[in-house]
């Protein structure tokens, strides 16, 4: 059917998919684009269940795609949010050292921040920490004024809305899962759970399903996506005064996550977390969620076990905290000693997609590849939401080159 013929199909309606849609449509207003999202709303998975932080660029290796796109993407995201009234606040954060053993790591991320042009960062002492966050226990830290908070779901929906405003003939297909792809010489036939479409070119922004979508599209990758759930607690109203904005620990470079932190959300709630535990369901947000296919897929992969072995002590601690409010509180008290059991209540959870190599190493940097008439975003971990518009630019430039737009 002629109405189901499109120039470009984007698979995945998280913020990276929406940002790519926006950038493609802005650069090529006459192109007819369809975006497929298998859930009933956009931003249902990683985008809608993350910490809501506009990252600064402090943690990422200088020269990496993460560093480059986080900083440029942050500037674009803040401007977009101002232009289109997306709820956000560039409130700043403190990164706090509670022990002298952390100074070496704190200096490393500070140097990264300087190299990455993270504007305004400065080292601060105990007194300055108290001036910014009076309840925090720290002996030294870093003040990062350009970090902020944002409604990522709102930003995703606004990007999609603006894109459709550019070309009303484009489409967002919600609750429509792309299940198969048949390549012809000049186009690809996409079958979904509802209909059949033809598209000249495809862009995959599948997040937690990136590796599976790549294989469905005939792309061979050696790595596998493995999911890790992050549980959050929330501060009860009586304890909210203990957190003004954002409070982070100095991250342990041996562990592939940033550690438990405090975040004031745009709705005024204060979240504490997340931890990081292996999930038995890629899109499972409950502690006991289970999917046999996902579990076998992950646990039959050698890279998963090598990562478990390499991070065994961390993993055990994370699992214990996942099922113990008392242990979770103990971790929080490293930064805010006055917190009590009555101050916190269980909150939501998110799932992070890690692209694991067969050697058990996480593929830390963003990874975007071209194959046939498709572009695949194979790895977009944090800070992908912050960097989404910059990632959209990268994909748009790649599309210009490979799709000859």
C-alpha positions as CSV (number, residue, x, y, z in Angstrom):
1,X,0.0,0.0,0.0
2,X,1.4,3.4,-1.0
3,X,0.8,5.0,2.4
4,X,3.2,2.4,3.9
5,X,6.1,3.5,1.8
6,X,8.7,5.6,3.5
7,X,12.2,7.0,2.8
8,X,13.6,6.1,6.2
9,X,12.3,3.8,9.0
10,X,13.6,4.3,12.5
11,X,13.3,1.3,14.9
12,X,13.1,2.3,18.5
13,X,11.3,5.1,20.2
14,X,13.6,6.0,23.1
15,X,15.2,9.4,23.2
16,X,18.0,8.4,20.8
17,X,15.4,7.2,18.3
18,X,13.4,10.4,18.7
19,X,16.5,12.6,18.5
20,X,17.5,10.8,15.3
21,X,14.0,11.3,13.9
22,X,14.2,15.0,14.8
23,X,17.7,15.6,13.3
24,X,16.9,13.6,10.0
25,X,13.6,15.4,9.6
26,X,15.1,18.8,10.3
27,X,17.9,18.2,7.8
28,X,15.6,16.7,5.2
29,X,12.1,18.2,5.6
30,X,10.7,16.4,2.6
31,X,11.7,12.9,3.5
32,X,8.9,10.7,4.7
33,X,10.0,9.0,7.9
34,X,8.4,6.4,10.1
35,X,9.4,5.6,13.7
36,X,8.4,2.3,15.2
37,X,8.0,1.8,19.0
38,X,6.8,-1.5,20.2
39,X,5.4,-0.1,23.4
40,X,2.2,2.1,23.7
41,X,4.3,5.2,24.4
42,X,7.7,6.6,23.6
43,X,10.6,6.4,26.1
44,X,9.2,3.3,27.9
45,X,12.4,1.7,28.7
46,X,15.9,3.1,29.4
47,X,14.9,6.7,28.6
48,X,11.9,6.7,30.9
49,X,13.5,4.8,33.8
50,X,16.9,6.5,34.2
51,X,18.1,9.1,36.8
52,X,16.9,12.1,34.8
53,X,20.4,13.7,34.9
54,X,21.9,16.0,32.2
55,X,25.5,14.8,32.5
56,X,28.4,17.1,32.2
57,X,31.1,15.1,30.5
58,X,33.2,14.6,33.6
59,X,33.6,10.8,33.5
60,X,34.4,10.0,29.9
61,X,37.8,9.3,28.3
62,X,39.0,12.4,26.4
63,X,38.6,11.9,22.7
64,X,35.9,9.2,23.0
65,X,32.6,9.5,21.3
66,X,31.0,9.6,24.8
67,X,33.1,12.7,25.8
68,X,32.6,14.5,22.5
69,X,28.8,13.8,22.2
70,X,28.0,14.3,25.9
71,X,29.4,17.9,26.0
72,X,28.0,19.0,22.6
73,X,24.8,17.0,23.2
74,X,24.3,18.7,26.6
75,X,24.5,22.1,25.1
76,X,22.0,21.1,22.4
77,X,19.6,19.5,24.9
78,X,19.5,22.5,27.2
79,X,18.9,24.8,24.3
80,X,16.2,22.5,22.9
81,X,14.6,22.4,26.4
82,X,14.6,26.2,26.6
83,X,13.2,26.6,23.1
84,X,10.3,24.0,23.6
85,X,9.6,24.4,27.3
86,X,10.8,21.0,28.4
87,X,11.1,20.9,32.2
88,X,14.8,21.1,33.2
89,X,17.1,22.8,35.6
90,X,20.9,23.3,35.3
91,X,21.3,23.1,39.1
92,X,24.9,21.7,39.4
93,X,26.2,18.7,41.4
94,X,28.9,17.8,43.8
95,X,31.1,14.8,43.5
96,X,32.2,13.9,47.0
97,X,35.2,12.0,48.4
98,X,34.7,10.6,51.9
99,X,38.1,9.0,52.2
100,X,41.6,10.1,51.2
101,X,42.0,6.8,49.2
102,X,39.5,8.4,46.7
103,X,41.6,11.4,45.9
104,X,43.5,9.7,43.1
105,X,40.3,8.8,41.3
106,X,38.8,12.2,42.0
107,X,41.8,13.9,40.4
108,X,41.5,11.6,37.4
109,X,37.9,12.5,36.7
110,X,38.6,16.2,37.3
111,X,41.4,16.0,34.7
112,X,39.0,14.3,32.3
113,X,36.5,17.1,32.9
114,X,39.1,19.7,32.0
115,X,40.2,17.8,28.9
116,X,36.5,17.5,27.9
117,X,35.8,21.2,28.2
118,X,33.4,20.6,31.1
119,X,32.9,24.3,31.9
120,X,33.1,25.7,35.4
121,X,34.3,22.7,37.3
122,X,36.4,23.3,40.4
123,X,37.8,21.3,43.3
124,X,36.2,22.2,46.6
125,X,37.0,21.5,50.3
126,X,34.9,20.2,53.1
127,X,33.6,23.7,54.0
128,X,32.5,24.4,50.5
129,X,30.8,21.0,50.2
130,X,28.8,22.0,53.4
131,X,27.8,25.3,51.8
132,X,26.4,23.5,48.8
133,X,25.0,20.4,50.5
134,X,24.8,21.0,54.3
135,X,23.9,17.4,55.1
136,X,26.8,15.8,53.2
137,X,29.8,14.2,54.8
138,X,32.8,14.8,52.6
139,X,36.5,15.7,53.0
140,X,36.9,17.0,49.4
141,X,35.0,17.2,46.2
142,X,34.3,18.6,42.7
143,X,31.7,21.2,42.0
144,X,30.1,20.7,38.6
145,X,27.8,23.7,37.8
146,X,26.8,22.6,34.3
147,X,25.2,19.3,35.4
148,X,21.4,19.4,35.5
149,X,18.1,17.5,35.7
150,X,15.5,17.1,33.0
151,X,12.2,15.3,32.1
152,X,13.7,12.9,29.5
153,X,10.2,11.5,28.6
154,X,9.0,15.0,28.0
155,X,12.0,15.8,25.8
156,X,11.5,12.6,23.8
157,X,7.8,13.4,23.2
158,X,8.7,17.0,22.2
159,X,11.3,15.8,19.7
160,X,8.8,13.5,18.1
161,X,6.1,16.2,18.1
162,X,8.4,18.8,16.4
163,X,9.5,16.2,13.8
164,X,5.9,15.5,12.8
165,X,5.3,19.3,12.6
166,X,8.1,19.5,10.0
167,X,6.6,16.8,7.9
168,X,3.0,15.7,8.7
169,X,3.4,12.8,6.2
170,X,5.8,11.2,8.5
171,X,4.5,8.8,11.2
172,X,5.1,7.5,14.7
173,X,3.8,3.9,14.9
174,X,3.2,3.1,18.6
175,X,2.5,-0.4,19.9
176,X,4.0,-1.7,16.6
177,X,7.0,-4.0,16.8
178,X,9.2,-4.5,13.8
179,X,9.6,-8.3,13.6
180,X,11.4,-9.0,10.4
181,X,13.3,-7.3,7.6
182,X,13.6,-8.5,4.0
183,X,16.1,-6.6,1.9
184,X,15.5,-5.9,-1.8
185,X,17.8,-4.1,-4.2
186,X,16.5,-0.6,-3.5
187,X,14.3,-0.9,-0.4
188,X,13.6,-3.1,2.6
189,X,10.2,-4.7,3.5
190,X,9.5,-4.4,7.3
191,X,6.9,-6.6,8.8
192,X,5.4,-5.5,12.1
193,X,2.8,-7.1,14.4
194,X,0.2,-4.9,12.6
195,X,1.2,-4.2,9.0
196,X,3.9,-4.3,6.3
197,X,6.0,-1.3,5.3
198,X,8.6,-0.6,2.7
199,X,11.5,1.8,3.4
200,X,14.5,2.8,1.4
201,X,16.8,3.0,4.4
202,X,16.7,1.9,8.1
203,X,18.1,3.3,11.3
204,X,18.1,1.0,14.4
205,X,18.0,2.6,17.8
206,X,17.0,-0.5,19.7
207,X,18.7,0.0,23.1
208,X,18.2,-3.2,25.1
209,X,17.3,-5.1,21.9
210,X,20.1,-3.7,19.7
211,X,22.0,-6.9,19.2
212,X,18.9,-8.9,18.4
213,X,17.7,-6.3,15.9
214,X,21.1,-6.3,14.3
215,X,20.9,-10.1,13.8
216,X,17.4,-9.8,12.4
217,X,18.8,-7.3,9.9
218,X,21.5,-9.7,8.9
219,X,24.3,-7.9,10.7
220,X,26.9,-10.1,12.4
221,X,28.2,-8.9,15.8
222,X,30.3,-10.9,18.3
223,X,29.1,-9.0,21.4
224,X,25.9,-9.4,23.2
225,X,23.7,-7.0,25.1
226,X,23.3,-8.0,28.8
227,X,20.8,-6.1,31.1
228,X,21.5,-4.8,34.5
229,X,18.7,-3.5,36.7
230,X,19.2,-0.5,38.9
231,X,16.9,-0.1,42.0
232,X,16.1,3.3,43.5
233,X,14.9,4.5,46.8
234,X,13.1,7.8,47.4
235,X,13.4,10.2,50.3
236,X,10.2,10.7,52.3
237,X,8.9,14.3,52.5
238,X,10.4,14.8,56.0
239,X,13.9,14.1,54.7
240,X,13.9,16.0,51.4
241,X,15.6,19.0,53.0
242,X,18.8,16.8,53.3
243,X,19.4,17.0,49.5
244,X,19.4,20.3,47.6
245,X,20.3,19.1,44.1
246,X,22.7,16.3,43.0
247,X,25.2,14.4,45.1
248,X,27.5,11.8,43.6
249,X,30.3,9.7,45.1
250,X,33.7,9.4,43.5
251,X,33.3,6.4,41.2
252,X,35.5,3.3,41.5
253,X,37.2,2.9,38.2
254,X,37.2,-0.9,38.6
255,X,33.4,-1.0,38.6
256,X,31.5,-0.1,35.4
257,X,28.9,2.0,37.1
258,X,28.9,5.5,38.8
259,X,27.8,4.3,42.2
260,X,24.7,5.2,44.3
261,X,23.9,8.9,44.2
262,X,21.2,11.4,45.2
263,X,19.2,13.2,42.5
264,X,16.5,15.9,42.8
265,X,14.1,15.2,40.0
266,X,12.2,17.8,38.1
267,X,9.0,16.9,39.9
268,X,10.6,17.6,43.3
269,X,11.1,14.0,44.4
270,X,14.5,12.9,45.6
271,X,15.9,9.6,44.3
272,X,18.7,7.6,45.8
273,X,20.4,5.0,43.7
274,X,20.7,3.0,41.6
275,X,22.5,-0.1,42.5
276,X,23.4,-2.5,39.6
277,X,22.4,-6.2,39.5
278,X,22.1,-8.7,36.7
279,X,18.5,-8.9,35.5
280,X,16.9,-12.1,34.4
281,X,14.7,-10.2,32.0
282,X,16.0,-7.5,29.7
283,X,13.0,-5.3,30.1
284,X,12.2,-6.4,33.7
285,X,11.9,-3.8,36.4
286,X,10.8,-5.9,39.3
287,X,13.3,-7.8,41.6
288,X,11.8,-11.1,40.7
289,X,11.0,-10.5,37.0
290,X,12.1,-13.4,34.8
291,X,12.2,-14.3,31.1
292,X,13.6,-17.7,30.1
293,X,14.8,-16.6,26.7
294,X,16.6,-13.5,28.1
295,X,18.1,-15.6,31.0
296,X,19.4,-18.4,28.7
297,X,20.7,-15.8,26.2
298,X,22.8,-14.1,28.9
299,X,23.9,-17.0,30.9
300,X,24.9,-19.1,27.9
301,X,27.3,-16.3,26.9
302,X,30.9,-16.6,28.0
303,X,31.3,-12.8,28.3
304,X,28.6,-12.7,31.0
305,X,30.5,-15.2,33.2
306,X,33.8,-13.5,32.7
307,X,32.3,-10.2,33.7
308,X,30.7,-11.8,36.8
309,X,34.1,-13.3,37.8
310,X,35.9,-10.0,37.3
311,X,33.4,-8.1,39.4
312,X,32.5,-10.9,41.8
313,X,32.9,-8.9,45.1
314,X,31.1,-5.9,43.7
315,X,28.3,-8.1,42.3
316,X,27.7,-9.8,45.6
317,X,27.5,-6.5,47.4
318,X,25.1,-5.1,44.8
319,X,22.8,-8.2,45.1
320,X,22.8,-8.0,48.9
321,X,21.8,-4.3,48.7
322,X,19.0,-5.1,46.2
323,X,17.2,-7.2,48.8
324,X,18.2,-5.3,52.0
325,X,17.0,-1.8,52.8
326,X,19.4,-1.7,55.7
327,X,22.4,-2.3,53.5
328,X,21.2,0.2,50.9
329,X,20.8,2.8,53.7
330,X,24.3,2.0,54.9
331,X,25.7,2.9,51.4
332,X,23.6,6.1,51.4
333,X,25.0,7.1,54.8
334,X,28.5,7.3,53.5
335,X,27.4,10.6,51.9
336,X,24.6,11.6,54.3
337,X,25.2,10.1,57.7
338,X,22.0,11.5,59.2
339,X,19.7,9.4,57.0
340,X,17.5,6.9,58.8
341,X,15.4,3.9,57.8
342,X,12.3,6.1,58.2
343,X,13.8,8.6,55.7
344,X,13.7,6.3,52.6
345,X,11.1,4.2,50.8
346,X,11.4,1.8,47.8
347,X,11.2,3.6,44.5
348,X,11.2,2.6,40.9
349,X,13.9,0.7,38.9
350,X,15.6,1.0,35.5
351,X,17.5,-1.4,33.3
352,X,20.7,-0.6,31.6
353,X,21.9,-2.2,28.4
354,X,25.6,-3.2,28.4
355,X,27.2,-4.4,25.3
356,X,29.6,-7.2,26.5
357,X,32.5,-8.6,24.6
358,X,33.4,-12.3,24.7
359,X,36.2,-11.3,27.0
360,X,33.8,-10.0,29.6
361,X,34.7,-6.3,29.0
362,X,32.0,-3.7,28.6
363,X,32.1,-1.9,25.3
364,X,32.2,1.4,27.0
365,X,32.1,3.9,24.1
366,X,29.2,4.7,21.8
367,X,29.2,2.4,18.8
368,X,27.4,3.2,15.5
369,X,27.9,1.1,12.4
370,X,26.6,1.1,8.8
371,X,25.6,-2.1,7.0
372,X,24.0,-2.4,3.5
373,X,21.2,0.2,3.7
374,X,21.0,0.3,7.5
375,X,22.6,2.2,10.3
376,X,22.8,0.5,13.7
377,X,23.3,2.2,17.1
378,X,24.8,-0.9,18.7
379,X,25.9,0.6,22.0
380,X,24.5,3.7,23.6
381,X,24.9,3.5,27.4
382,X,24.9,6.5,29.7
383,X,25.2,9.4,28.9
384,X,23.3,8.6,25.7
385,X,20.2,10.5,26.8
386,X,22.2,13.6,27.5
387,X,24.1,13.1,24.2
388,X,21.0,12.1,22.2
389,X,20.8,15.2,19.9
390,X,24.6,14.9,19.2
391,X,24.1,11.2,18.5
392,X,21.3,12.2,16.1
393,X,23.8,14.5,14.4
394,X,26.3,11.7,14.0
395,X,23.6,9.4,12.5
396,X,22.4,12.2,10.2
397,X,25.9,12.8,8.9
398,X,26.4,9.0,8.4
399,X,23.0,8.9,6.6
400,X,24.1,11.7,4.3
401,X,27.2,9.8,3.3
402,X,25.9,6.2,3.1
403,X,22.3,6.8,2.0
404,X,23.5,9.6,-0.4
405,X,20.7,11.9,0.8
